[in-house]
Amino acid sequence: MLSLPRCKTGSATLMPIIQRKVIPDSIVYSDCWRGYNVLDVSDFRHYRINHSKLFADRHNHINGIENFWNQAKRHMRKFNGVPKENFGLYLKECEWRFNNPNPQTQLKQIKQWVKQYLN
């Protein structure tokens, strides 16, 4: 069995970021990593999906965001790092590619944008 090193990020690092980015009283879904325990006593409604016992709870699962981050990291690796000040733009590109996975649709959209820009 392959054992991967655990992430060194903990609740103390994670919670301030979540508090800045997520509106209080939001519903937050996570896996069962212990770093998310702090969400159980926060201003958020926190639900866990335990992948070892249950893949999804009805329509609630976290695999969509895990899939997005996997694709985004794979795409950004091609650049050997991105400038911090432009990270949001790179991430938006990844979001667009994720939501428009068909290369023909992407090309059509880009051609339409170029045509609008030139007119």
VMD Tcl script that builds the backbone (N, CA, C; Angstrom):
set m [mol new atoms 357]
animate dup $m
set s [atomselect $m all]
$s set {name element resname resid chain x y z} {
  {N N MET 1 A 0.837 -1.170 0.000}
  {CA C MET 1 A 0.000 0.000 0.000}
  {C C MET 1 A 0.891 1.245 0.000}
  {N N LEU 2 A 0.537 2.239 -0.784}
  {CA C LEU 2 A 1.280 3.488 -0.886}
  {C C LEU 2 A 0.839 4.424 0.229}
  {N N SER 3 A 1.771 4.977 0.959}
  {CA C SER 3 A 1.470 5.917 2.023}
  {C C SER 3 A 1.959 7.293 1.600}
  {N N LEU 4 A 1.050 8.225 1.509}
  {CA C LEU 4 A 1.403 9.584 1.103}
  {C C LEU 4 A 1.607 10.463 2.326}
  {N N PRO 5 A 2.540 11.419 2.263}
  {CA C PRO 5 A 2.736 12.315 3.402}
  {C C PRO 5 A 1.513 13.200 3.598}
  {N N ARG 6 A 1.172 13.466 4.843}
  {CA C ARG 6 A 0.028 14.317 5.146}
  {C C ARG 6 A 0.396 15.778 4.914}
  {N N CYS 7 A -0.594 16.538 4.544}
  {CA C CYS 7 A -0.437 17.968 4.348}
  {C C CYS 7 A -0.099 18.622 5.687}
  {N N LYS 8 A 0.801 19.569 5.694}
  {CA C LYS 8 A 1.209 20.216 6.934}
  {C C LYS 8 A 0.267 21.353 7.322}
  {N N THR 9 A -0.682 21.684 6.467}
  {CA C THR 9 A -1.638 22.728 6.784}
  {C C THR 9 A -2.595 22.201 7.841}
  {N N GLY 10 A -2.851 23.007 8.853}
  {CA C GLY 10 A -3.761 22.608 9.915}
  {C C GLY 10 A -4.885 23.603 10.080}
  {N N SER 11 A -5.700 23.371 11.075}
  {CA C SER 11 A -6.853 24.232 11.348}
  {C C SER 11 A -6.451 25.677 11.574}
  {N N ALA 12 A -5.328 25.893 12.248}
  {CA C ALA 12 A -4.893 27.259 12.549}
  {C C ALA 12 A -4.599 28.049 11.273}
  {N N THR 13 A -4.118 27.383 10.254}
  {CA C THR 13 A -3.855 28.031 8.968}
  {C C THR 13 A -5.127 28.128 8.145}
  {N N LEU 14 A -5.907 27.067 8.175}
  {CA C LEU 14 A -7.084 26.946 7.327}
  {C C LEU 14 A -8.230 27.883 7.727}
  {N N MET 15 A -8.507 27.987 9.015}
  {CA C MET 15 A -9.696 28.722 9.466}
  {C C MET 15 A -9.690 30.198 9.083}
  {N N PRO 16 A -8.598 30.947 9.245}
  {CA C PRO 16 A -8.627 32.356 8.821}
  {C C PRO 16 A -8.922 32.518 7.329}
  {N N ILE 17 A -8.414 31.605 6.520}
  {CA C ILE 17 A -8.674 31.668 5.079}
  {C C ILE 17 A -10.152 31.416 4.807}
  {N N ILE 18 A -10.699 30.404 5.439}
  {CA C ILE 18 A -12.128 30.091 5.259}
  {C C ILE 18 A -12.980 31.257 5.731}
  {N N GLN 19 A -12.647 31.854 6.869}
  {CA C GLN 19 A -13.435 32.975 7.397}
  {C C GLN 19 A -13.398 34.179 6.463}
  {N N ARG 20 A -12.269 34.389 5.760}
  {CA C ARG 20 A -12.174 35.504 4.810}
  {C C ARG 20 A -12.950 35.235 3.529}
  {N N LYS 21 A -13.023 33.973 3.116}
  {CA C LYS 21 A -13.553 33.638 1.804}
  {C C LYS 21 A -14.992 33.128 1.804}
  {N N VAL 22 A -15.486 32.626 2.939}
  {CA C VAL 22 A -16.806 31.997 2.980}
  {C C VAL 22 A -17.737 32.826 3.868}
  {N N ILE 23 A -18.927 33.093 3.373}
  {CA C ILE 23 A -19.921 33.879 4.099}
  {C C ILE 23 A -20.411 33.078 5.303}
  {N N PRO 24 A -20.483 33.717 6.503}
  {CA C PRO 24 A -21.009 32.991 7.670}
  {C C PRO 24 A -22.392 32.409 7.379}
  {N N ASP 25 A -22.689 31.313 7.996}
  {CA C ASP 25 A -23.930 30.554 7.839}
  {C C ASP 25 A -24.000 29.810 6.506}
  {N N SER 26 A -22.878 29.778 5.769}
  {CA C SER 26 A -22.826 28.985 4.542}
  {C C SER 26 A -22.774 27.507 4.911}
  {N N ILE 27 A -23.161 26.689 3.962}
  {CA C ILE 27 A -23.019 25.248 4.121}
  {C C ILE 27 A -21.668 24.857 3.543}
  {N N VAL 28 A -20.869 24.167 4.338}
  {CA C VAL 28 A -19.533 23.748 3.919}
  {C C VAL 28 A -19.485 22.221 3.945}
  {N N TYR 29 A -19.126 21.625 2.827}
  {CA C TYR 29 A -18.951 20.177 2.735}
  {C C TYR 29 A -17.461 19.888 2.711}
  {N N SER 30 A -17.072 18.856 3.421}
  {CA C SER 30 A -15.663 18.467 3.413}
  {C C SER 30 A -15.557 16.956 3.534}
  {N N ASP 31 A -14.334 16.489 3.397}
  {CA C ASP 31 A -14.086 15.085 3.710}
  {C C ASP 31 A -13.823 15.013 5.216}
  {N N CYS 32 A -13.295 13.924 5.683}
  {CA C CYS 32 A -13.149 13.714 7.132}
  {C C CYS 32 A -11.760 14.039 7.671}
  {N N TRP 33 A -10.994 14.816 6.931}
  {CA C TRP 33 A -9.680 15.205 7.421}
  {C C TRP 33 A -9.836 15.973 8.728}
  {N N ARG 34 A -9.016 15.661 9.724}
  {CA C ARG 34 A -9.165 16.255 11.059}
  {C C ARG 34 A -8.921 17.762 11.076}
  {N N GLY 35 A -8.233 18.294 10.079}
  {CA C GLY 35 A -8.032 19.741 10.003}
  {C C GLY 35 A -9.334 20.513 9.870}
  {N N TYR 36 A -10.385 19.829 9.411}
  {CA C TYR 36 A -11.686 20.479 9.260}
  {C C TYR 36 A -12.522 20.418 10.532}
  {N N ASN 37 A -12.017 19.802 11.605}
  {CA C ASN 37 A -12.779 19.704 12.853}
  {C C ASN 37 A -13.198 21.067 13.374}
  {N N VAL 38 A -12.374 22.074 13.159}
  {CA C VAL 38 A -12.672 23.421 13.634}
  {C C VAL 38 A -13.971 23.957 13.016}
  {N N LEU 39 A -14.358 23.453 11.846}
  {CA C LEU 39 A -15.592 23.910 11.212}
  {C C LEU 39 A -16.830 23.468 11.976}
  {N N ASP 40 A -16.696 22.431 12.800}
  {CA C ASP 40 A -17.841 21.937 13.567}
  {C C ASP 40 A -18.301 22.929 14.629}
  {N N VAL 41 A -17.427 23.828 15.035}
  {CA C VAL 41 A -17.774 24.812 16.070}
  {C C VAL 41 A -17.645 26.241 15.524}
  {N N SER 42 A -17.857 26.397 14.242}
  {CA C SER 42 A -17.721 27.704 13.607}
  {C C SER 42 A -19.091 28.252 13.228}
  {N N ASP 43 A -19.071 29.358 12.479}
  {CA C ASP 43 A -20.311 29.982 12.011}
  {C C ASP 43 A -20.860 29.318 10.757}
  {N N PHE 44 A -20.297 28.197 10.350}
  {CA C PHE 44 A -20.713 27.507 9.139}
  {C C PHE 44 A -21.479 26.240 9.493}
  {N N ARG 45 A -22.359 25.844 8.600}
  {CA C ARG 45 A -22.993 24.524 8.731}
  {C C ARG 45 A -22.080 23.551 8.004}
  {N N HIS 46 A -21.518 22.632 8.764}
  {CA C HIS 46 A -20.471 21.759 8.242}
  {C C HIS 46 A -20.984 20.330 8.123}
  {N N TYR 47 A -20.849 19.780 6.931}
  {CA C TYR 47 A -21.229 18.388 6.680}
  {C C TYR 47 A -20.026 17.669 6.108}
  {N N ARG 48 A -19.813 16.452 6.590}
  {CA C ARG 48 A -18.676 15.649 6.142}
  {C C ARG 48 A -19.163 14.498 5.274}
  {N N ILE 49 A -18.355 14.182 4.302}
  {CA C ILE 49 A -18.574 12.986 3.495}
  {C C ILE 49 A -17.400 12.056 3.792}
  {N N ASN 50 A -17.697 10.932 4.414}
  {CA C ASN 50 A -16.662 9.959 4.745}
  {C C ASN 50 A -16.539 8.990 3.581}
  {N N HIS 51 A -15.541 9.179 2.747}
  {CA C HIS 51 A -15.379 8.370 1.540}
  {C C HIS 51 A -15.131 6.898 1.833}
  {N N SER 52 A -14.611 6.587 3.008}
  {CA C SER 52 A -14.376 5.173 3.309}
  {C C SER 52 A -15.662 4.436 3.649}
  {N N LYS 53 A -16.713 5.181 4.022}
  {CA C LYS 53 A -17.997 4.552 4.346}
  {C C LYS 53 A -19.072 4.835 3.302}
  {N N LEU 54 A -19.000 6.007 2.677}
  {CA C LEU 54 A -20.061 6.436 1.781}
  {C C LEU 54 A -19.466 7.337 0.714}
  {N N PHE 55 A -19.719 7.033 -0.544}
  {CA C PHE 55 A -19.168 7.849 -1.625}
  {C C PHE 55 A -19.839 9.215 -1.686}
  {N N ALA 56 A -21.156 9.243 -1.520}
  {CA C ALA 56 A -21.908 10.495 -1.566}
  {C C ALA 56 A -23.127 10.366 -0.668}
  {N N ASP 57 A -23.579 11.481 -0.145}
  {CA C ASP 57 A -24.787 11.528 0.660}
  {C C ASP 57 A -25.846 12.191 -0.199}
  {N N ARG 58 A -26.668 11.369 -0.822}
  {CA C ARG 58 A -27.635 11.811 -1.842}
  {C C ARG 58 A -26.884 12.549 -2.950}
  {N N HIS 59 A -27.152 13.814 -3.146}
  {CA C HIS 59 A -26.462 14.564 -4.200}
  {C C HIS 59 A -25.230 15.302 -3.677}
  {N N ASN 60 A -24.946 15.188 -2.392}
  {CA C ASN 60 A -23.824 15.903 -1.792}
  {C C ASN 60 A -22.553 15.063 -1.830}
  {N N HIS 61 A -21.531 15.594 -2.456}
  {CA C HIS 61 A -20.228 14.952 -2.488}
  {C C HIS 61 A -19.183 16.019 -2.771}
  {N N ILE 62 A -17.936 15.678 -2.580}
  {CA C ILE 62 A -16.877 16.660 -2.804}
  {C C ILE 62 A -16.005 16.289 -3.984}
  {N N ASN 63 A -16.380 15.259 -4.722}
  {CA C ASN 63 A -15.542 14.824 -5.822}
  {C C ASN 63 A -15.456 15.838 -6.954}
  {N N GLY 64 A -16.481 16.663 -7.142}
  {CA C GLY 64 A -16.439 17.679 -8.188}
  {C C GLY 64 A -15.312 18.672 -7.961}
  {N N ILE 65 A -15.186 19.171 -6.730}
  {CA C ILE 65 A -14.130 20.141 -6.449}
  {C C ILE 65 A -12.768 19.461 -6.449}
  {N N GLU 66 A -12.711 18.200 -5.986}
  {CA C GLU 66 A -11.446 17.474 -6.044}
  {C C GLU 66 A -11.018 17.278 -7.498}
  {N N ASN 67 A -11.967 16.985 -8.366}
  {CA C ASN 67 A -11.687 16.827 -9.788}
  {C C ASN 67 A -11.208 18.147 -10.389}
  {N N PHE 68 A -11.872 19.246 -10.043}
  {CA C PHE 68 A -11.469 20.560 -10.558}
  {C C PHE 68 A -10.033 20.890 -10.152}
  {N N TRP 69 A -9.707 20.729 -8.859}
  {CA C TRP 69 A -8.362 21.074 -8.396}
  {C C TRP 69 A -7.319 20.175 -9.043}
  {N N ASN 70 A -7.651 18.908 -9.243}
  {CA C ASN 70 A -6.720 18.002 -9.906}
  {C C ASN 70 A -6.415 18.500 -11.313}
  {N N GLN 71 A -7.447 18.879 -12.055}
  {CA C GLN 71 A -7.252 19.384 -13.413}
  {C C GLN 71 A -6.516 20.722 -13.417}
  {N N ALA 72 A -6.877 21.598 -12.472}
  {CA C ALA 72 A -6.240 22.920 -12.411}
  {C C ALA 72 A -4.753 22.790 -12.115}
  {N N LYS 73 A -4.398 21.947 -11.153}
  {CA C LYS 73 A -2.974 21.764 -10.821}
  {C C LYS 73 A -2.213 21.168 -11.994}
  {N N ARG 74 A -2.840 20.212 -12.667}
  {CA C ARG 74 A -2.179 19.588 -13.823}
  {C C ARG 74 A -1.939 20.633 -14.918}
  {N N HIS 75 A -2.926 21.494 -15.162}
  {CA C HIS 75 A -2.794 22.530 -16.192}
  {C C HIS 75 A -1.711 23.545 -15.811}
  {N N MET 76 A -1.717 23.994 -14.552}
  {CA C MET 76 A -0.775 25.040 -14.137}
  {C C MET 76 A 0.652 24.523 -14.017}
  {N N ARG 77 A 0.834 23.217 -13.827}
  {CA C ARG 77 A 2.192 22.648 -13.781}
  {C C ARG 77 A 2.950 22.916 -15.077}
  {N N LYS 78 A 2.217 23.041 -16.175}
  {CA C LYS 78 A 2.849 23.294 -17.475}
  {C C LYS 78 A 3.645 24.596 -17.469}
  {N N PHE 79 A 3.257 25.523 -16.595}
  {CA C PHE 79 A 3.893 26.838 -16.555}
  {C C PHE 79 A 5.048 26.902 -15.556}
  {N N ASN 80 A 5.311 25.797 -14.856}
  {CA C ASN 80 A 6.351 25.767 -13.819}
  {C C ASN 80 A 6.174 26.898 -12.815}
  {N N GLY 81 A 4.944 27.070 -12.374}
  {CA C GLY 81 A 4.608 28.130 -11.425}
  {C C GLY 81 A 3.973 29.302 -12.146}
  {N N VAL 82 A 3.112 29.995 -11.442}
  {CA C VAL 82 A 2.456 31.174 -12.008}
  {C C VAL 82 A 2.688 32.346 -11.057}
  {N N PRO 83 A 2.759 33.560 -11.615}
  {CA C PRO 83 A 2.950 34.726 -10.746}
  {C C PRO 83 A 1.775 34.869 -9.774}
  {N N LYS 84 A 2.093 35.132 -8.519}
  {CA C LYS 84 A 1.073 35.232 -7.474}
  {C C LYS 84 A -0.003 36.261 -7.842}
  {N N GLU 85 A 0.427 37.386 -8.405}
  {CA C GLU 85 A -0.534 38.455 -8.727}
  {C C GLU 85 A -1.490 38.061 -9.859}
  {N N ASN 86 A -1.131 37.049 -10.642}
  {CA C ASN 86 A -1.992 36.603 -11.744}
  {C C ASN 86 A -2.653 35.252 -11.485}
  {N N PHE 87 A -2.467 34.712 -10.288}
  {CA C PHE 87 A -3.007 33.385 -9.993}
  {C C PHE 87 A -4.514 33.319 -10.249}
  {N N GLY 88 A -5.244 34.366 -9.861}
  {CA C GLY 88 A -6.696 34.399 -10.061}
  {C C GLY 88 A -7.084 34.256 -11.523}
  {N N LEU 89 A -6.307 34.884 -12.409}
  {CA C LEU 89 A -6.590 34.780 -13.843}
  {C C LEU 89 A -6.322 33.373 -14.362}
  {N N TYR 90 A -5.220 32.779 -13.912}
  {CA C TYR 90 A -4.922 31.398 -14.303}
  {C C TYR 90 A -6.017 30.454 -13.801}
  {N N LEU 91 A -6.483 30.706 -12.580}
  {CA C LEU 91 A -7.532 29.874 -12.011}
  {C C LEU 91 A -8.844 30.047 -12.776}
  {N N LYS 92 A -9.144 31.265 -13.206}
  {CA C LYS 92 A -10.353 31.508 -14.015}
  {C C LYS 92 A -10.273 30.759 -15.337}
  {N N GLU 93 A -9.080 30.728 -15.927}
  {CA C GLU 93 A -8.911 29.957 -17.158}
  {C C GLU 93 A -9.197 28.481 -16.890}
  {N N CYS 94 A -8.686 27.980 -15.779}
  {CA C CYS 94 A -8.933 26.573 -15.423}
  {C C CYS 94 A -10.419 26.325 -15.213}
  {N N GLU 95 A -11.092 27.274 -14.579}
  {CA C GLU 95 A -12.539 27.148 -14.367}
  {C C GLU 95 A -13.266 27.098 -15.711}
  {N N TRP 96 A -12.873 27.983 -16.631}
  {CA C TRP 96 A -13.506 28.004 -17.955}
  {C C TRP 96 A -13.275 26.685 -18.682}
  {N N ARG 97 A -12.041 26.187 -18.643}
  {CA C ARG 97 A -11.741 24.904 -19.289}
  {C C ARG 97 A -12.520 23.757 -18.653}
  {N N PHE 98 A -12.652 23.784 -17.331}
  {CA C PHE 98 A -13.387 22.737 -16.610}
  {C C PHE 98 A -14.866 22.748 -17.009}
  {N N ASN 99 A -15.431 23.941 -17.107}
  {CA C ASN 99 A -16.855 24.063 -17.443}
  {C C ASN 99 A -17.134 23.923 -18.936}
  {N N ASN 100 A -16.108 23.988 -19.758}
  {CA C ASN 100 A -16.218 23.824 -21.208}
  {C C ASN 100 A -15.185 22.796 -21.663}
  {N N PRO 101 A -15.385 21.530 -21.348}
  {CA C PRO 101 A -14.334 20.530 -21.582}
  {C C PRO 101 A -14.114 20.153 -23.050}
  {N N ASN 102 A -15.062 20.459 -23.912}
  {CA C ASN 102 A -14.948 20.072 -25.313}
  {C C ASN 102 A -14.033 21.059 -26.053}
  {N N PRO 103 A -12.907 20.605 -26.598}
  {CA C PRO 103 A -11.983 21.505 -27.298}
  {C C PRO 103 A -12.633 22.248 -28.469}
  {N N GLN 104 A -13.572 21.618 -29.151}
  {CA C GLN 104 A -14.251 22.291 -30.264}
  {C C GLN 104 A -15.096 23.456 -29.750}
  {N N THR 105 A -15.755 23.259 -28.625}
  {CA C THR 105 A -16.545 24.334 -28.020}
  {C C THR 105 A -15.629 25.464 -27.554}
  {N N GLN 106 A -14.483 25.096 -26.974}
  {CA C GLN 106 A -13.518 26.108 -26.527}
  {C C GLN 106 A -13.041 26.956 -27.704}
  {N N LEU 107 A -12.674 26.288 -28.796}
  {CA C LEU 107 A -12.177 26.999 -29.977}
  {C C LEU 107 A -13.254 27.918 -30.553}
  {N N LYS 108 A -14.464 27.440 -30.605}
  {CA C LYS 108 A -15.583 28.253 -31.107}
  {C C LYS 108 A -15.764 29.499 -30.243}
  {N N GLN 109 A -15.699 29.326 -28.923}
  {CA C GLN 109 A -15.852 30.452 -28.000}
  {C C GLN 109 A -14.716 31.460 -28.177}
  {N N ILE 110 A -13.492 30.974 -28.297}
  {CA C ILE 110 A -12.341 31.866 -28.463}
  {C C ILE 110 A -12.455 32.647 -29.772}
  {N N LYS 111 A -12.837 31.966 -30.853}
  {CA C LYS 111 A -13.022 32.649 -32.137}
  {C C LYS 111 A -14.088 33.727 -32.033}
  {N N GLN 112 A -15.157 33.441 -31.294}
  {CA C GLN 112 A -16.228 34.421 -31.108}
  {C C GLN 112 A -15.700 35.634 -30.334}
  {N N TRP 113 A -14.902 35.401 -29.287}
  {CA C TRP 113 A -14.340 36.509 -28.518}
  {C C TRP 113 A -13.403 37.354 -29.375}
  {N N VAL 114 A -12.564 36.711 -30.191}
  {CA C VAL 114 A -11.638 37.444 -31.058}
  {C C VAL 114 A -12.427 38.288 -32.049}
  {N N LYS 115 A -13.462 37.710 -32.622}
  {CA C LYS 115 A -14.292 38.434 -33.588}
  {C C LYS 115 A -14.943 39.663 -32.940}
  {N N GLN 116 A -15.461 39.497 -31.719}
  {CA C GLN 116 A -16.062 40.626 -30.988}
  {C C GLN 116 A -15.026 41.690 -30.667}
  {N N TYR 117 A -13.824 41.252 -30.310}
  {CA C TYR 117 A -12.761 42.177 -29.943}
  {C C TYR 117 A -12.310 42.999 -31.149}
  {N N LEU 118 A -12.225 42.358 -32.313}
  {CA C LEU 118 A -11.741 43.047 -33.510}
  {C C LEU 118 A -12.786 43.956 -34.127}
  {N N ASN 119 A -14.035 43.766 -33.791}
  {CA C ASN 119 A -15.101 44.630 -34.354}
  {C C ASN 119 A -15.381 45.825 -33.502}
}
mol reanalyze $m
mol bondsrecalc $m
mol representation Tube
mol addrep $m
